[in-house]
Amino acid sequence: MKRPVTALLALVLGFGGASAALAQTQDFEAAFDRALGTELRAPQTFEAVYETSFERRIAQLADGSRGRIGVAAIDLTTGERIGVLDDQLFPMASTSKVAVAATFLEMVEQGKYSLTSEFPLLLPVASARFSSPVAPVRAGEYMPASQLIEIMISRSSNPATDALLAAVGGPAKVNDWMRRHGFKEFSINRDIATLVRDDGEFNPASHIDKRDAATPRAMLEFLAGLYQGKFLKPESRRVLLDAMSKTRTGKRRIPALMPEFVEVSHKTGSLNNTSSDIGIIEGPDGRAIAVAIYVTGQGTRAAREDRIASIARALYDGFAERAKRRQPNWTSAEHTGG
């Protein structure tokens, strides 16, 4: 694919010829940019938007008529990519916790901490929304860092996240880590206690809040680099990916429609009117796909989760089919599972 696909462009399918579709596409993009204050985009041709049936399928599933949907995926074997609104900011919610873990693990590698270092859970104290810049918390049970990382990722524990976030020096240190590794479209601005307490200030389906946000493309590159060992040493990489493989949240998201023989290591995120899931999908043939899916609106959380599951399965099937075409003698039964 030569450029990211725009999410709501799927709406133009079936409404006349290419010229009519292009006109509707350009009108929509202009209206979307005006409403959300994003940078005005150059007009795209119909052919450039829908280059392959695979892209058209993902664009249709990422139809954002009921809320913005961002998708970014890469086949880590071939380097082939696909994206829908992958250059726009979406609320990270708890998907940011992977970056918190990576930042802490680098400090372990530097000898500043160890996986046995203990920190207290930071438990939220009731307070009114927006009543303070930082929501109050209190110290709870002390736990070793290894356990904090696991429950932060696998169970999405907010008190564990804030414990490690405080240990690394706060959101700015995580942002520094991401910037050093080339990720500019990423920003953590609040601890989790504050983020959750003040959730709902804006509707992410129609408003882009630059706080605690990232683009699907940035999160995809981050995931791919983690998996490929670009950012962390082997032991740190293993700790983080192992925690992601044990994720208990989001069973209705990326893993929901996958064949039984596929392994998913992922991290979910949920806030007001937004659901997300990022992770690595590994097939029995050794292929690995990194995906980042951010869904807003859609009416209900269940509907958002269904959309994530459908997109994830379409990505898996689409990349598998392309791999099959490149290997005429490929005989694996992988693509028939489900």
Secondary structure, 3 states (H helix, E strand, C coil): CCCCECHHHHHHCCCCCHHHHHHHHHHHHHHHHHHHCCCCCCCCCHHHHCCCHHHHHHHHHCCCCCCCEEEEEEECCCCCEEEECCCCCEECHHHHHHHHHHHHHHHHHCCCCCCCCEEEEEEECCCCCCCCCCCCEEEEEEEEHHHHHHHHHHCCCHHHHHHHHHHHCCHHHHHHHHHHCCCCCEECCCCHHHHHHCCCCCCCCCCCCCCCEECHHHHHHHHHHHHCCCCCCHHHHHHHHHHHHCCCCCCCCCCCCCCCCCEEEEEEEEECCEEEEEEEEECCCCCEEEEEEEEECCCCHHHHHHHHHHHHHHHHHHHHHHHHHHCCCCCCCHHHCC
